[in-house]
């Protein structure tokens, strides 16, 4: 939700700049992430449970983390090790 609010705020600021400068090229800076309904057909249905497990583990390990910040290699390993330990 926080990420969505940031994206909307950025789009609003760009719109204000377009109105002020009449520069329609600024619209190219607006990026909206794909919606879940657009992504889900790309996911193997057999992998949905795995995806849920990854997301649950991520949220347990990094509850307040800004999802725009990329994970380090060590953080990837931490997630994978946490998943392995659950079994």
PyMOL Python script that loads the backbone (N, CA, C, O; Angstrom):
from pymol import cmd

cmd.read_pdbstr("""\
ATOM      1  N   UNK A   1       0.828  -1.182   0.000  1.00  0.00           N
ATOM      2  CA  UNK A   1       0.000   0.000   0.000  1.00  0.00           C
ATOM      3  C   UNK A   1       0.883   1.261   0.000  1.00  0.00           C
ATOM      4  O   UNK A   1       0.605   2.234  -0.701  1.00  0.00           O
ATOM      5  N   UNK A   2       1.949   1.213   0.802  1.00  0.00           N
ATOM      6  CA  UNK A   2       2.870   2.339   0.867  1.00  0.00           C
ATOM      7  C   UNK A   2       3.502   2.593  -0.501  1.00  0.00           C
ATOM      8  O   UNK A   2       3.641   3.734  -0.942  1.00  0.00           O
ATOM      9  N   UNK A   3       3.878   1.502  -1.153  1.00  0.00           N
ATOM     10  CA  UNK A   3       4.487   1.620  -2.486  1.00  0.00           C
ATOM     11  C   UNK A   3       3.498   2.251  -3.460  1.00  0.00           C
ATOM     12  O   UNK A   3       3.868   3.111  -4.259  1.00  0.00           O
ATOM     13  N   UNK A   4       2.247   1.823  -3.392  1.00  0.00           N
ATOM     14  CA  UNK A   4       1.219   2.384  -4.269  1.00  0.00           C
ATOM     15  C   UNK A   4       1.014   3.865  -4.027  1.00  0.00           C
ATOM     16  O   UNK A   4       0.850   4.639  -4.970  1.00  0.00           O
ATOM     17  N   UNK A   5       1.023   4.259  -2.758  1.00  0.00           N
ATOM     18  CA  UNK A   5       0.865   5.673  -2.428  1.00  0.00           C
ATOM     19  C   UNK A   5       2.030   6.502  -2.969  1.00  0.00           C
ATOM     20  O   UNK A   5       1.830   7.626  -3.430  1.00  0.00           O
ATOM     21  N   UNK A   6       3.242   5.955  -2.915  1.00  0.00           N
ATOM     22  CA  UNK A   6       4.411   6.658  -3.457  1.00  0.00           C
ATOM     23  C   UNK A   6       4.275   6.849  -4.966  1.00  0.00           C
ATOM     24  O   UNK A   6       4.579   7.916  -5.498  1.00  0.00           O
ATOM     25  N   UNK A   7       3.817   5.804  -5.642  1.00  0.00           N
ATOM     26  CA  UNK A   7       3.663   5.859  -7.099  1.00  0.00           C
ATOM     27  C   UNK A   7       2.619   6.899  -7.480  1.00  0.00           C
ATOM     28  O   UNK A   7       2.820   7.674  -8.415  1.00  0.00           O
ATOM     29  N   UNK A   8       1.511   6.915  -6.759  1.00  0.00           N
ATOM     30  CA  UNK A   8       0.441   7.881  -7.042  1.00  0.00           C
ATOM     31  C   UNK A   8       0.921   9.299  -6.782  1.00  0.00           C
ATOM     32  O   UNK A   8       0.650  10.199  -7.577  1.00  0.00           O
ATOM     33  N   UNK A   9       1.632   9.511  -5.674  1.00  0.00           N
ATOM     34  CA  UNK A   9       2.149  10.837  -5.341  1.00  0.00           C
ATOM     35  C   UNK A   9       3.107  11.318  -6.428  1.00  0.00           C
ATOM     36  O   UNK A   9       3.063  12.480  -6.832  1.00  0.00           O
ATOM     37  N   UNK A  10       3.973  10.418  -6.901  1.00  0.00           N
ATOM     38  CA  UNK A  10       4.919  10.784  -7.966  1.00  0.00           C
ATOM     39  C   UNK A  10       4.159  11.152  -9.243  1.00  0.00           C
ATOM     40  O   UNK A  10       4.510  12.123  -9.913  1.00  0.00           O
ATOM     41  N   UNK A  11       3.137  10.396  -9.576  1.00  0.00           N
ATOM     42  CA  UNK A  11       2.335  10.688 -10.768  1.00  0.00           C
ATOM     43  C   UNK A  11       1.634  12.040 -10.629  1.00  0.00           C
ATOM     44  O   UNK A  11       1.544  12.796 -11.597  1.00  0.00           O
ATOM     45  N   UNK A  12       1.142  12.341  -9.440  1.00  0.00           N
ATOM     46  CA  UNK A  12       0.490  13.636  -9.206  1.00  0.00           C
ATOM     47  C   UNK A  12       1.475  14.785  -9.396  1.00  0.00           C
ATOM     48  O   UNK A  12       1.133  15.808  -9.990  1.00  0.00           O
ATOM     49  N   UNK A  13       2.691  14.619  -8.896  1.00  0.00           N
ATOM     50  CA  UNK A  13       3.711  15.664  -9.047  1.00  0.00           C
ATOM     51  C   UNK A  13       4.080  15.873 -10.511  1.00  0.00           C
ATOM     52  O   UNK A  13       4.273  17.003 -10.960  1.00  0.00           O
ATOM     53  N   UNK A  14       4.177  14.769 -11.248  1.00  0.00           N
ATOM     54  CA  UNK A  14       4.486  14.876 -12.675  1.00  0.00           C
ATOM     55  C   UNK A  14       3.357  15.589 -13.404  1.00  0.00           C
ATOM     56  O   UNK A  14       3.606  16.424 -14.275  1.00  0.00           O
ATOM     57  N   UNK A  15       2.112  15.262 -13.051  1.00  0.00           N
ATOM     58  CA  UNK A  15       0.962  15.924 -13.674  1.00  0.00           C
ATOM     59  C   UNK A  15       0.999  17.431 -13.417  1.00  0.00           C
ATOM     60  O   UNK A  15       0.723  18.220 -14.320  1.00  0.00           O
ATOM     61  N   UNK A  16       1.336  17.831 -12.196  1.00  0.00           N
ATOM     62  CA  UNK A  16       1.454  19.264 -11.882  1.00  0.00           C
ATOM     63  C   UNK A  16       2.515  19.918 -12.762  1.00  0.00           C
ATOM     64  O   UNK A  16       2.309  21.019 -13.272  1.00  0.00           O
ATOM     65  N   UNK A  17       3.660  19.236 -12.943  1.00  0.00           N
ATOM     66  CA  UNK A  17       4.727  19.777 -13.783  1.00  0.00           C
ATOM     67  C   UNK A  17       4.295  19.882 -15.242  1.00  0.00           C
ATOM     68  O   UNK A  17       4.648  20.843 -15.926  1.00  0.00           O
ATOM     69  N   UNK A  18       3.536  18.901 -15.718  1.00  0.00           N
ATOM     70  CA  UNK A  18       3.033  18.946 -17.095  1.00  0.00           C
ATOM     71  C   UNK A  18       2.118  20.150 -17.270  1.00  0.00           C
ATOM     72  O   UNK A  18       2.218  20.874 -18.260  1.00  0.00           O
ATOM     73  N   UNK A  19       1.230  20.361 -16.311  1.00  0.00           N
ATOM     74  CA  UNK A  19       0.310  21.500 -16.392  1.00  0.00           C
ATOM     75  C   UNK A  19       1.065  22.824 -16.346  1.00  0.00           C
ATOM     76  O   UNK A  19       0.713  23.773 -17.048  1.00  0.00           O
ATOM     77  N   UNK A  20       2.101  22.882 -15.519  1.00  0.00           N
ATOM     78  CA  UNK A  20       2.854  24.132 -15.373  1.00  0.00           C
ATOM     79  C   UNK A  20       3.740  24.417 -16.577  1.00  0.00           C
ATOM     80  O   UNK A  20       3.896  25.571 -16.976  1.00  0.00           O
ATOM     81  N   UNK A  21       4.318  23.374 -17.155  1.00  0.00           N
ATOM     82  CA  UNK A  21       5.302  23.561 -18.233  1.00  0.00           C
ATOM     83  C   UNK A  21       4.791  23.202 -19.622  1.00  0.00           C
ATOM     84  O   UNK A  21       5.480  23.434 -20.614  1.00  0.00           O
ATOM     85  N   UNK A  22       3.605  22.645 -19.700  1.00  0.00           N
ATOM     86  CA  UNK A  22       3.055  22.182 -20.974  1.00  0.00           C
ATOM     87  C   UNK A  22       4.003  21.230 -21.700  1.00  0.00           C
ATOM     88  O   UNK A  22       4.065  21.222 -22.929  1.00  0.00           O
ATOM     89  N   UNK A  23       4.732  20.439 -20.940  1.00  0.00           N
ATOM     90  CA  UNK A  23       5.683  19.486 -21.521  1.00  0.00           C
ATOM     91  C   UNK A  23       5.109  18.077 -21.376  1.00  0.00           C
ATOM     92  O   UNK A  23       5.266  17.436 -20.337  1.00  0.00           O
ATOM     93  N   UNK A  24       4.454  17.614 -22.415  1.00  0.00           N
ATOM     94  CA  UNK A  24       3.791  16.313 -22.368  1.00  0.00           C
ATOM     95  C   UNK A  24       4.780  15.153 -22.275  1.00  0.00           C
ATOM     96  O   UNK A  24       4.394  14.045 -21.901  1.00  0.00           O
ATOM     97  N   UNK A  25       6.041  15.389 -22.608  1.00  0.00           N
ATOM     98  CA  UNK A  25       7.044  14.325 -22.513  1.00  0.00           C
ATOM     99  C   UNK A  25       7.241  13.847 -21.080  1.00  0.00           C
ATOM    100  O   UNK A  25       7.705  12.731 -20.847  1.00  0.00           O
ATOM    101  N   UNK A  26       6.885  14.701 -20.120  1.00  0.00           N
ATOM    102  CA  UNK A  26       7.020  14.313 -18.709  1.00  0.00           C
ATOM    103  C   UNK A  26       6.131  13.120 -18.361  1.00  0.00           C
ATOM    104  O   UNK A  26       6.418  12.384 -17.418  1.00  0.00           O
ATOM    105  N   UNK A  27       5.059  12.932 -19.118  1.00  0.00           N
ATOM    106  CA  UNK A  27       4.185  11.782 -18.868  1.00  0.00           C
ATOM    107  C   UNK A  27       4.937  10.463 -19.003  1.00  0.00           C
ATOM    108  O   UNK A  27       4.546   9.466 -18.396  1.00  0.00           O
ATOM    109  N   UNK A  28       6.005  10.444 -19.786  1.00  0.00           N
ATOM    110  CA  UNK A  28       6.790   9.220 -19.962  1.00  0.00           C
ATOM    111  C   UNK A  28       7.473   8.785 -18.666  1.00  0.00           C
ATOM    112  O   UNK A  28       7.909   7.640 -18.551  1.00  0.00           O
ATOM    113  N   UNK A  29       7.567   9.689 -17.691  1.00  0.00           N
ATOM    114  CA  UNK A  29       8.210   9.364 -16.418  1.00  0.00           C
ATOM    115  C   UNK A  29       7.277   8.632 -15.455  1.00  0.00           C
ATOM    116  O   UNK A  29       7.720   8.116 -14.429  1.00  0.00           O
ATOM    117  N   UNK A  30       6.000   8.588 -15.782  1.00  0.00           N
ATOM    118  CA  UNK A  30       5.030   7.912 -14.904  1.00  0.00           C
ATOM    119  C   UNK A  30       5.090   6.414 -15.161  1.00  0.00           C
ATOM    120  O   UNK A  30       4.956   5.959 -16.297  1.00  0.00           O
ATOM    121  N   UNK A  31       5.294   5.655 -14.089  1.00  0.00           N
ATOM    122  CA  UNK A  31       5.349   4.200 -14.183  1.00  0.00           C
ATOM    123  C   UNK A  31       4.366   3.596 -13.183  1.00  0.00           C
ATOM    124  O   UNK A  31       4.410   3.901 -11.991  1.00  0.00           O
ATOM    125  N   UNK A  32       3.501   2.754 -13.674  1.00  0.00           N
ATOM    126  CA  UNK A  32       2.589   2.037 -12.805  1.00  0.00           C
ATOM    127  C   UNK A  32       2.939   0.557 -12.864  1.00  0.00           C
ATOM    128  O   UNK A  32       3.118   0.006 -13.951  1.00  0.00           O
ATOM    129  N   UNK A  33       3.039  -0.097 -11.699  1.00  0.00           N
ATOM    130  CA  UNK A  33       3.352  -1.531 -11.710  1.00  0.00           C
ATOM    131  C   UNK A  33       2.178  -2.321 -12.273  1.00  0.00           C
ATOM    132  O   UNK A  33       1.033  -1.872 -12.206  1.00  0.00           O
ATOM    133  N   UNK A  34       2.460  -3.498 -12.827  1.00  0.00           N
ATOM    134  CA  UNK A  34       1.359  -4.318 -13.329  1.00  0.00           C
ATOM    135  C   UNK A  34       0.422  -4.729 -12.195  1.00  0.00           C
ATOM    136  O   UNK A  34       0.847  -4.894 -11.051  1.00  0.00           O
ATOM    137  N   UNK A  35      -0.840  -4.888 -12.523  1.00  0.00           N
ATOM    138  CA  UNK A  35      -1.824  -5.331 -11.539  1.00  0.00           C
ATOM    139  C   UNK A  35      -1.707  -6.841 -11.343  1.00  0.00           C
ATOM    140  O   UNK A  35      -1.224  -7.559 -12.219  1.00  0.00           O
ATOM    141  N   UNK A  36      -2.155  -7.305 -10.188  1.00  0.00           N
ATOM    142  CA  UNK A  36      -2.061  -8.733  -9.876  1.00  0.00           C
ATOM    143  C   UNK A  36      -2.729  -9.574 -10.955  1.00  0.00           C
ATOM    144  O   UNK A  36      -2.223 -10.636 -11.318  1.00  0.00           O
ATOM    145  N   UNK A  37      -3.866  -9.105 -11.470  1.00  0.00           N
ATOM    146  CA  UNK A  37      -4.575  -9.884 -12.499  1.00  0.00           C
ATOM    147  C   UNK A  37      -3.760  -9.987 -13.784  1.00  0.00           C
ATOM    148  O   UNK A  37      -3.955 -10.914 -14.570  1.00  0.00           O
ATOM    149  N   UNK A  38      -2.837  -9.029 -14.003  1.00  0.00           N
ATOM    150  CA  UNK A  38      -1.973  -9.081 -15.175  1.00  0.00           C
ATOM    151  C   UNK A  38      -0.794 -10.015 -14.955  1.00  0.00           C
ATOM    152  O   UNK A  38      -0.283 -10.609 -15.905  1.00  0.00           O
ATOM    153  N   UNK A  39      -0.358 -10.148 -13.705  1.00  0.00           N
ATOM    154  CA  UNK A  39       0.813 -10.958 -13.380  1.00  0.00           C
ATOM    155  C   UNK A  39       0.440 -12.423 -13.209  1.00  0.00           C
ATOM    156  O   UNK A  39       1.184 -13.295 -13.657  1.00  0.00           O
ATOM    157  N   UNK A  40      -0.673 -12.715 -12.585  1.00  0.00           N
ATOM    158  CA  UNK A  40      -1.019 -14.073 -12.208  1.00  0.00           C
ATOM    159  C   UNK A  40      -1.026 -15.063 -13.381  1.00  0.00           C
ATOM    160  O   UNK A  40      -0.593 -16.200 -13.194  1.00  0.00           O
ATOM    161  N   UNK A  41      -1.494 -14.690 -14.579  1.00  0.00           N
ATOM    162  CA  UNK A  41      -1.430 -15.680 -15.665  1.00  0.00           C
ATOM    163  C   UNK A  41       0.001 -16.074 -16.010  1.00  0.00           C
ATOM    164  O   UNK A  41       0.224 -17.136 -16.593  1.00  0.00           O
ATOM    165  N   UNK A  42       0.971 -15.237 -15.661  1.00  0.00           N
ATOM    166  CA  UNK A  42       2.362 -15.541 -15.956  1.00  0.00           C
ATOM    167  C   UNK A  42       2.956 -16.528 -14.956  1.00  0.00           C
ATOM    168  O   UNK A  42       3.992 -17.140 -15.215  1.00  0.00           O
ATOM    169  N   UNK A  43       2.296 -16.676 -13.823  1.00  0.00           N
ATOM    170  CA  UNK A  43       2.804 -17.555 -12.774  1.00  0.00           C
ATOM    171  C   UNK A  43       2.268 -18.958 -12.997  1.00  0.00           C
ATOM    172  O   UNK A  43       1.073 -19.153 -13.220  1.00  0.00           O
ATOM    173  N   UNK A  44       3.156 -19.921 -12.936  1.00  0.00           N
ATOM    174  CA  UNK A  44       2.754 -21.317 -13.034  1.00  0.00           C
ATOM    175  C   UNK A  44       1.789 -21.616 -11.883  1.00  0.00           C
ATOM    176  O   UNK A  44       2.155 -21.404 -10.727  1.00  0.00           O
ATOM    177  N   UNK A  45       0.582 -22.096 -12.151  1.00  0.00           N
ATOM    178  CA  UNK A  45      -0.366 -22.365 -11.067  1.00  0.00           C
ATOM    179  C   UNK A  45       0.208 -23.271  -9.974  1.00  0.00           C
ATOM    180  O   UNK A  45      -0.159 -23.145  -8.806  1.00  0.00           O
ATOM    181  N   UNK A  46       1.104 -24.181 -10.352  1.00  0.00           N
ATOM    182  CA  UNK A  46       1.716 -25.057  -9.362  1.00  0.00           C
ATOM    183  C   UNK A  46       2.679 -24.294  -8.465  1.00  0.00           C
ATOM    184  O   UNK A  46       3.015 -24.756  -7.375  1.00  0.00           O
ATOM    185  N   UNK A  47       3.121 -23.129  -8.920  1.00  0.00           N
ATOM    186  CA  UNK A  47       4.080 -22.349  -8.154  1.00  0.00           C
ATOM    187  C   UNK A  47       3.449 -21.322  -7.241  1.00  0.00           C
ATOM    188  O   UNK A  47       4.164 -20.633  -6.515  1.00  0.00           O
ATOM    189  N   UNK A  48       2.127 -21.196  -7.251  1.00  0.00           N
ATOM    190  CA  UNK A  48       1.459 -20.174  -6.445  1.00  0.00           C
ATOM    191  C   UNK A  48       1.693 -20.414  -4.955  1.00  0.00           C
ATOM    192  O   UNK A  48       1.934 -19.462  -4.212  1.00  0.00           O
ATOM    193  N   UNK A  49       1.628 -21.651  -4.510  1.00  0.00           N
ATOM    194  CA  UNK A  49       1.879 -21.933  -3.091  1.00  0.00           C
ATOM    195  C   UNK A  49       3.315 -21.574  -2.713  1.00  0.00           C
ATOM    196  O   UNK A  49       3.562 -21.081  -1.612  1.00  0.00           O
ATOM    197  N   UNK A  50       4.245 -21.816  -3.607  1.00  0.00           N
ATOM    198  CA  UNK A  50       5.644 -21.445  -3.359  1.00  0.00           C
ATOM    199  C   UNK A  50       5.780 -19.928  -3.265  1.00  0.00           C
ATOM    200  O   UNK A  50       6.490 -19.406  -2.405  1.00  0.00           O
ATOM    201  N   UNK A  51       5.087 -19.232  -4.165  1.00  0.00           N
ATOM    202  CA  UNK A  51       5.111 -17.777  -4.155  1.00  0.00           C
ATOM    203  C   UNK A  51       4.550 -17.237  -2.844  1.00  0.00           C
ATOM    204  O   UNK A  51       5.107 -16.307  -2.261  1.00  0.00           O
ATOM    205  N   UNK A  52       3.448 -17.821  -2.385  1.00  0.00           N
ATOM    206  CA  UNK A  52       2.855 -17.402  -1.111  1.00  0.00           C
ATOM    207  C   UNK A  52       3.832 -17.630   0.039  1.00  0.00           C
ATOM    208  O   UNK A  52       3.946 -16.792   0.934  1.00  0.00           O
ATOM    209  N   UNK A  53       4.535 -18.764   0.019  1.00  0.00           N
ATOM    210  CA  UNK A  53       5.509 -19.065   1.063  1.00  0.00           C
ATOM    211  C   UNK A  53       6.656 -18.061   1.039  1.00  0.00           C
ATOM    212  O   UNK A  53       7.106 -17.609   2.092  1.00  0.00           O
ATOM    213  N   UNK A  54       7.130 -17.710  -0.153  1.00  0.00           N
ATOM    214  CA  UNK A  54       8.192 -16.710  -0.273  1.00  0.00           C
ATOM    215  C   UNK A  54       7.748 -15.361   0.283  1.00  0.00           C
ATOM    216  O   UNK A  54       8.484 -14.722   1.035  1.00  0.00           O
ATOM    217  N   UNK A  55       6.548 -14.931  -0.088  1.00  0.00           N
ATOM    218  CA  UNK A  55       6.038 -13.646   0.384  1.00  0.00           C
ATOM    219  C   UNK A  55       5.820 -13.638   1.896  1.00  0.00           C
ATOM    220  O   UNK A  55       6.132 -12.655   2.568  1.00  0.00           O
ATOM    221  N   UNK A  56       5.289 -14.727   2.423  1.00  0.00           N
ATOM    222  CA  UNK A  56       5.067 -14.827   3.868  1.00  0.00           C
ATOM    223  C   UNK A  56       6.404 -14.750   4.607  1.00  0.00           C
ATOM    224  O   UNK A  56       6.521 -14.043   5.608  1.00  0.00           O
ATOM    225  N   UNK A  57       7.397 -15.466   4.121  1.00  0.00           N
ATOM    226  CA  UNK A  57       8.708 -15.473   4.765  1.00  0.00           C
ATOM    227  C   UNK A  57       9.353 -14.086   4.670  1.00  0.00           C
ATOM    228  O   UNK A  57       9.931 -13.595   5.639  1.00  0.00           O
ATOM    229  N   UNK A  58       9.250 -13.467   3.501  1.00  0.00           N
ATOM    230  CA  UNK A  58       9.783 -12.110   3.326  1.00  0.00           C
ATOM    231  C   UNK A  58       9.166 -11.166   4.351  1.00  0.00           C
ATOM    232  O   UNK A  58       9.877 -10.406   5.009  1.00  0.00           O
ATOM    233  N   UNK A  59       7.845 -11.215   4.484  1.00  0.00           N
ATOM    234  CA  UNK A  59       7.150 -10.324   5.412  1.00  0.00           C
ATOM    235  C   UNK A  59       7.487 -10.617   6.870  1.00  0.00           C
ATOM    236  O   UNK A  59       7.495  -9.707   7.699  1.00  0.00           O
ATOM    237  N   UNK A  60       7.762 -11.871   7.185  1.00  0.00           N
ATOM    238  CA  UNK A  60       8.174 -12.220   8.553  1.00  0.00           C
ATOM    239  C   UNK A  60       9.569 -11.663   8.857  1.00  0.00           C
ATOM    240  O   UNK A  60       9.815 -11.144   9.946  1.00  0.00           O
ATOM    241  N   UNK A  61      10.474 -11.776   7.886  1.00  0.00           N
ATOM    242  CA  UNK A  61      11.857 -11.340   8.100  1.00  0.00           C
ATOM    243  C   UNK A  61      12.024  -9.821   7.996  1.00  0.00           C
ATOM    244  O   UNK A  61      12.846  -9.230   8.696  1.00  0.00           O
ATOM    245  N   UNK A  62      11.246  -9.205   7.126  1.00  0.00           N
ATOM    246  CA  UNK A  62      11.386  -7.775   6.864  1.00  0.00           C
ATOM    247  C   UNK A  62      10.011  -7.089   6.940  1.00  0.00           C
ATOM    248  O   UNK A  62       9.521  -6.592   5.926  1.00  0.00           O
ATOM    249  N   UNK A  63       9.390  -7.055   8.112  1.00  0.00           N
ATOM    250  CA  UNK A  63       7.999  -6.592   8.210  1.00  0.00           C
ATOM    251  C   UNK A  63       7.754  -5.143   7.776  1.00  0.00           C
ATOM    252  O   UNK A  63       6.692  -4.850   7.227  1.00  0.00           O
ATOM    253  N   UNK A  64       8.675  -4.257   8.000  1.00  0.00           N
ATOM    254  CA  UNK A  64       8.450  -2.848   7.672  1.00  0.00           C
ATOM    255  C   UNK A  64       9.328  -2.377   6.516  1.00  0.00           C
ATOM    256  O   UNK A  64       9.415  -1.176   6.258  1.00  0.00           O
ATOM    257  N   UNK A  65       9.965  -3.286   5.832  1.00  0.00           N
ATOM    258  CA  UNK A  65      10.907  -2.928   4.782  1.00  0.00           C
ATOM    259  C   UNK A  65      10.198  -2.326   3.572  1.00  0.00           C
ATOM    260  O   UNK A  65       9.146  -2.805   3.149  1.00  0.00           O
ATOM    261  N   UNK A  66      10.780  -1.293   3.037  1.00  0.00           N
ATOM    262  CA  UNK A  66      10.289  -0.684   1.805  1.00  0.00           C
ATOM    263  C   UNK A  66      10.609  -1.644   0.656  1.00  0.00           C
ATOM    264  O   UNK A  66      11.776  -1.955   0.418  1.00  0.00           O
ATOM    265  N   UNK A  67       9.604  -2.103  -0.040  1.00  0.00           N
ATOM    266  CA  UNK A  67       9.795  -3.110  -1.081  1.00  0.00           C
ATOM    267  C   UNK A  67      10.492  -2.559  -2.327  1.00  0.00           C
ATOM    268  O   UNK A  67      10.830  -3.318  -3.234  1.00  0.00           O
ATOM    269  N   UNK A  68      10.704  -1.260  -2.373  1.00  0.00           N
ATOM    270  CA  UNK A  68      11.455  -0.681  -3.481  1.00  0.00           C
ATOM    271  C   UNK A  68      12.956  -0.882  -3.299  1.00  0.00           C
ATOM    272  O   UNK A  68      13.720  -0.707  -4.248  1.00  0.00           O
ATOM    273  N   UNK A  69      13.388  -1.248  -2.091  1.00  0.00           N
ATOM    274  CA  UNK A  69      14.805  -1.483  -1.814  1.00  0.00           C
ATOM    275  C   UNK A  69      15.138  -2.920  -2.194  1.00  0.00           C
ATOM    276  O   UNK A  69      14.529  -3.866  -1.693  1.00  0.00           O
ATOM    277  N   UNK A  70      16.105  -3.069  -3.080  1.00  0.00           N
ATOM    278  CA  UNK A  70      16.483  -4.405  -3.535  1.00  0.00           C
ATOM    279  C   UNK A  70      17.126  -5.204  -2.409  1.00  0.00           C
ATOM    280  O   UNK A  70      17.812  -4.649  -1.550  1.00  0.00           O
ATOM    281  N   UNK A  71      16.895  -6.518  -2.427  1.00  0.00           N
ATOM    282  CA  UNK A  71      17.510  -7.402  -1.438  1.00  0.00           C
ATOM    283  C   UNK A  71      18.978  -7.630  -1.777  1.00  0.00           C
ATOM    284  O   UNK A  71      19.360  -7.687  -2.946  1.00  0.00           O
ATOM    285  N   UNK A  72      19.785  -7.758  -0.740  1.00  0.00           N
ATOM    286  CA  UNK A  72      21.184  -8.112  -0.945  1.00  0.00           C
ATOM    287  C   UNK A  72      21.272  -9.624  -1.133  1.00  0.00           C
ATOM    288  O   UNK A  72      20.301 -10.343  -0.897  1.00  0.00           O
ATOM    289  N   UNK A  73      22.430 -10.097  -1.555  1.00  0.00           N
ATOM    290  CA  UNK A  73      22.634 -11.543  -1.713  1.00  0.00           C
ATOM    291  C   UNK A  73      22.461 -12.248  -0.374  1.00  0.00           C
ATOM    292  O   UNK A  73      21.900 -13.342  -0.314  1.00  0.00           O
ATOM    293  N   UNK A  74      22.942 -11.624   0.700  1.00  0.00           N
ATOM    294  CA  UNK A  74      22.801 -12.214   2.036  1.00  0.00           C
ATOM    295  C   UNK A  74      21.339 -12.308   2.448  1.00  0.00           C
ATOM    296  O   UNK A  74      20.931 -13.283   3.080  1.00  0.00           O
ATOM    297  N   UNK A  75      20.550 -11.301   2.093  1.00  0.00           N
ATOM    298  CA  UNK A  75      19.123 -11.319   2.428  1.00  0.00           C
ATOM    299  C   UNK A  75      18.386 -12.394   1.630  1.00  0.00           C
ATOM    300  O   UNK A  75      17.481 -13.043   2.153  1.00  0.00           O
ATOM    301  N   UNK A  76      18.766 -12.582   0.379  1.00  0.00           N
ATOM    302  CA  UNK A  76      18.187 -13.680  -0.416  1.00  0.00           C
ATOM    303  C   UNK A  76      18.463 -15.018   0.265  1.00  0.00           C
ATOM    304  O   UNK A  76      17.573 -15.857   0.405  1.00  0.00           O
ATOM    305  N   UNK A  77      19.716 -15.199   0.686  1.00  0.00           N
ATOM    306  CA  UNK A  77      20.088 -16.454   1.351  1.00  0.00           C
ATOM    307  C   UNK A  77      19.321 -16.622   2.654  1.00  0.00           C
ATOM    308  O   UNK A  77      18.913 -17.733   2.994  1.00  0.00           O
ATOM    309  N   UNK A  78      19.120 -15.534   3.383  1.00  0.00           N
ATOM    310  CA  UNK A  78      18.369 -15.591   4.635  1.00  0.00           C
ATOM    311  C   UNK A  78      16.939 -16.070   4.387  1.00  0.00           C
ATOM    312  O   UNK A  78      16.420 -16.906   5.127  1.00  0.00           O
ATOM    313  N   UNK A  79      16.318 -15.545   3.361  1.00  0.00           N
ATOM    314  CA  UNK A  79      14.954 -15.974   3.018  1.00  0.00           C
ATOM    315  C   UNK A  79      14.939 -17.457   2.663  1.00  0.00           C
ATOM    316  O   UNK A  79      14.101 -18.205   3.166  1.00  0.00           O
ATOM    317  N   UNK A  80      15.850 -17.882   1.808  1.00  0.00           N
ATOM    318  CA  UNK A  80      15.879 -19.284   1.383  1.00  0.00           C
ATOM    319  C   UNK A  80      16.156 -20.218   2.559  1.00  0.00           C
ATOM    320  O   UNK A  80      15.522 -21.265   2.684  1.00  0.00           O
ATOM    321  N   UNK A  81      17.100 -19.842   3.420  1.00  0.00           N
ATOM    322  CA  UNK A  81      17.397 -20.667   4.591  1.00  0.00           C
ATOM    323  C   UNK A  81      16.205 -20.734   5.541  1.00  0.00           C
ATOM    324  O   UNK A  81      15.946 -21.777   6.141  1.00  0.00           O
ATOM    325  N   UNK A  82      15.488 -19.638   5.677  1.00  0.00           N
ATOM    326  CA  UNK A  82      14.310 -19.630   6.553  1.00  0.00           C
ATOM    327  C   UNK A  82      13.233 -20.553   6.006  1.00  0.00           C
ATOM    328  O   UNK A  82      12.559 -21.240   6.773  1.00  0.00           O
ATOM    329  N   UNK A  83      13.065 -20.576   4.702  1.00  0.00           N
ATOM    330  CA  UNK A  83      12.075 -21.454   4.069  1.00  0.00           C
ATOM    331  C   UNK A  83      12.488 -22.916   4.265  1.00  0.00           C
ATOM    332  O   UNK A  83      11.659 -23.756   4.614  1.00  0.00           O
ATOM    333  N   UNK A  84      13.754 -23.212   4.044  1.00  0.00           N
ATOM    334  CA  UNK A  84      14.237 -24.593   4.211  1.00  0.00           C
ATOM    335  C   UNK A  84      14.031 -25.063   5.654  1.00  0.00           C
ATOM    336  O   UNK A  84      13.652 -26.211   5.886  1.00  0.00           O
ATOM    337  N   UNK A  85      14.279 -24.183   6.615  1.00  0.00           N
ATOM    338  CA  UNK A  85      14.123 -24.546   8.021  1.00  0.00           C
ATOM    339  C   UNK A  85      12.667 -24.776   8.431  1.00  0.00           C
ATOM    340  O   UNK A  85      12.401 -25.407   9.454  1.00  0.00           O
ATOM    341  N   UNK A  86      11.731 -24.266   7.639  1.00  0.00           N
ATOM    342  CA  UNK A  86      10.311 -24.484   7.952  1.00  0.00           C
ATOM    343  C   UNK A  86       9.873 -25.914   7.621  1.00  0.00           C
ATOM    344  O   UNK A  86       8.818 -26.361   8.071  1.00  0.00           O
ATOM    345  N   UNK A  87      10.672 -26.618   6.845  1.00  0.00           N
ATOM    346  CA  UNK A  87      10.284 -27.978   6.447  1.00  0.00           C
ATOM    347  C   UNK A  87      10.970 -28.997   7.285  1.00  0.00           C
ATOM    348  O   UNK A  87      10.764 -30.195   7.092  1.00  0.00           O
TER     349      UNK A  87
END
""", "prot")
cmd.dss("prot")
cmd.show_as("cartoon", "prot")
cmd.util.cbc("prot")
cmd.orient("prot")
